[in-house]
Amino acid sequence: MRWRRVFLGREDQVGRVRRFVAELLVGYPERDDIVLCASELATNAIRHTASGRGGFFAIELSWSGMTIGLAVADGGAPAGPVLRRRDLDALGEAGRGLDVVAGLCDRYGVEGDHRGRVVWAQFSSASAAAPQGTRVPLVPQPAIEEDAVLLARQYAGWLTWFGPWTRQWWAVPRHDTRAALLITASSARALASRLDAIQGDPRHAGPGLRSPRR
């Protein structure tokens, strides 16, 4: 099983990262360790890469057999993450996150360059295998369907949908002139607010959907 989610490159997203990973790993013995590693890598992406300068970062969690894979993709930086020597007792903030990950996982690595990097880690447990079926707490389907109808009605120029595995709402313009634009939000209301802002409609700058459920 594999899950991905995109987050804004802001400090207030770290708590959302922790909740996202913790919800997926209910019952896994090393859940707290993996949540801590995800938090550290997300913090590094925000503070030390282009993700934290108005960009995004992504979390991917995979579960196969008794192995958990964690990966954080960022916007890149001139210098890559460095593992500090523990015996020097001179850990700076820039190196502390990767040290935490190295101490808790079985394997880790870094791929990419200044244009974008992925920091990954693997965790194994002898006492817990991947469950049959998903453990993701999905949003109730009736609420999703109602919001989808409202979005389609109000934003006919956009293709909008809910991603059950990312648990986020997405939108892309239907017109070729803006085909490269991809919008994501954590709720239908938030997506509506973003679309209103993009379209420059002052009547809907804040409230979003006219008849929101959430």
C-alpha positions in Angstrom: 0.0 0.0 0.0 1.2 3.5 -0.8 -0.1 6.9 0.2 1.0 10.4 -0.9 0.0 13.9 0.2 1.2 17.4 -0.7 1.7 20.1 1.9 2.3 23.8 1.8 5.9 24.7 2.7 4.9 26.3 6.0 5.7 25.5 9.7 2.1 25.1 10.5 1.9 22.0 8.2 4.2 19.9 10.4 1.4 19.1 12.7 -0.7 17.9 9.8 2.2 15.7 8.6 2.3 14.1 12.1 -1.5 13.4 12.1 -1.4 12.1 8.5 1.3 9.6 9.2 -0.1 8.6 12.7 -3.5 7.9 11.3 -2.1 5.6 8.6 0.0 3.5 11.1 -2.5 2.8 13.9 -1.4 -0.4 15.6 2.2 -0.4 14.1 4.7 -0.9 16.9 7.2 1.8 15.6 4.5 4.3 14.8 5.9 7.0 17.1 9.4 6.7 15.7 8.1 7.1 12.1 5.9 10.0 13.0 8.9 11.7 14.6 11.0 11.1 11.5 8.3 12.4 9.2 8.1 15.5 11.4 11.9 16.1 11.3 12.1 15.6 7.6 9.2 17.9 6.9 10.7 20.6 9.2 14.0 20.3 7.3 12.2 20.7 3.9 10.5 23.8 5.1 13.5 25.5 6.8 16.3 24.5 4.4 14.9 24.1 0.9 12.9 26.0 -1.7 9.8 24.3 -0.3 9.8 26.8 2.6 9.9 29.8 0.3 6.4 29.7 -1.0 6.6 26.2 -2.3 5.3 22.7 -1.5 6.7 19.4 -0.2 5.2 15.9 -0.4 5.1 12.9 1.9 4.9 9.4 0.7 4.3 6.4 3.0 4.4 2.8 1.8 3.7 -0.3 3.7 4.8 -3.7 2.3 5.0 -6.8 4.4 6.8 -5.8 7.6 8.6 -2.8 6.1 7.5 0.8 6.2 8.9 3.3 3.7 8.9 7.0 4.4 9.9 9.6 1.8 9.8 13.4 1.8 10.2 15.3 -1.5 11.2 19.0 -1.3 12.0 21.9 -3.7 15.7 21.5 -3.5 18.6 23.6 -2.1 22.2 24.4 -3.2 23.5 22.1 -0.5 22.1 18.7 0.4 21.3 17.4 3.9 24.3 16.3 5.9 24.5 13.7 8.7 26.5 15.1 11.5 29.0 13.2 13.7 27.3 12.3 16.9 30.5 12.2 18.9 31.2 15.9 18.2 28.2 17.2 20.2 28.0 20.1 17.9 24.8 19.5 16.1 23.4 22.5 14.3 19.7 22.8 13.5 20.4 22.0 9.8 21.8 18.5 10.6 19.7 17.5 13.6 16.7 16.2 11.7 18.6 13.7 9.6 20.5 12.5 12.7 17.2 11.7 14.3 16.1 9.7 11.2 19.4 7.9 10.9 19.2 6.8 14.6 15.6 5.4 14.3 15.4 3.8 10.8 17.0 0.7 9.3 18.1 2.4 6.1 18.0 5.9 4.7 19.2 7.9 1.7 19.1 11.1 -0.2 18.4 11.5 -4.0 18.2 14.5 -6.3 19.9 17.9 -6.5 19.3 21.6 -6.2 16.2 21.3 -8.4 14.5 18.9 -5.9 15.4 16.1 -3.5 13.9 13.1 -1.9 15.0 12.0 1.6 13.8 8.5 2.3 14.0 6.0 5.2 12.9 2.4 5.8 11.6 0.9 9.0 11.1 -2.8 9.7 9.2 -4.6 12.4 9.2 -8.3 13.2 5.8 -8.1 14.9 3.5 -6.3 12.4 2.8 -6.9 8.8 0.8 -4.7 6.5 -2.9 -5.2 7.0 -5.3 -6.5 4.4 -7.1 -3.5 3.0 -6.8 0.1 3.8 -6.6 1.7 7.3 -7.1 5.2 5.9 -10.0 6.9 7.7 -11.9 8.1 4.6 -14.3 11.1 4.5 -18.0 9.9 4.4 -18.9 9.4 0.7 -22.3 11.3 0.8 -20.5 14.5 2.0 -17.9 14.1 -0.8 -20.6 13.7 -3.5 -22.5 16.7 -2.3 -19.4 18.9 -2.3 -18.4 17.6 -5.7 -21.8 18.6 -7.1 -21.5 22.1 -5.6 -17.9 22.6 -6.9 -18.9 21.4 -10.4 -21.9 23.8 -10.5 -20.0 26.9 -9.3 -16.7 26.3 -11.1 -17.7 25.0 -14.6 -14.4 26.1 -16.0 -12.5 23.8 -13.7 -12.3 20.0 -13.4 -12.5 19.3 -9.6 -12.3 16.0 -7.7 -11.6 14.4 -4.3 -8.5 12.1 -4.0 -9.4 9.4 -1.5 -5.8 8.4 -0.9 -4.4 11.9 -0.5 -7.6 13.0 1.3 -7.4 16.3 -0.5 -9.4 18.1 -3.1 -7.9 18.9 -6.5 -8.7 21.2 -9.5 -7.3 21.8 -12.9 -8.6 24.3 -15.5 -10.5 22.9 -18.5 -9.0 25.5 -20.9 -5.7 24.9 -22.6 -4.3 28.4 -21.8 -4.1 27.4 -18.1 -3.5 23.7 -18.3 -0.3 23.8 -16.3 -2.2 25.1 -13.2 -2.9 22.5 -10.5 -4.7 23.5 -7.3 -5.0 21.4 -4.1 -6.7 22.0 -0.8 -7.6 20.1 2.3 -11.4 20.6 2.1 -14.0 21.6 -0.5 -14.5 24.9 1.2 -10.7 25.7 1.0 -10.6 24.7 -2.6 -13.5 27.0 -3.4 -11.7 29.9 -1.7 -8.5 29.2 -3.7 -10.5 29.1 -7.0 -12.3 32.3 -6.1 -9.0 34.1 -5.4 -7.5 32.8 -8.7 -10.6 34.0 -10.6 -10.4 37.4 -8.8 -14.1 37.3 -7.8 -14.4 39.6 -4.7 -17.8 38.2 -3.9 -16.3 34.9 -2.9 -12.9 35.9 -1.5 -13.5 34.2 1.9 -16.6 32.0 2.3 -15.9 29.5 -0.5 -18.8 27.2 -1.3 -22.2 28.8 -1.0 -23.7 25.8 0.8 -20.8 24.0 2.4 -21.1 21.0 4.6 -17.8 21.7 6.4 
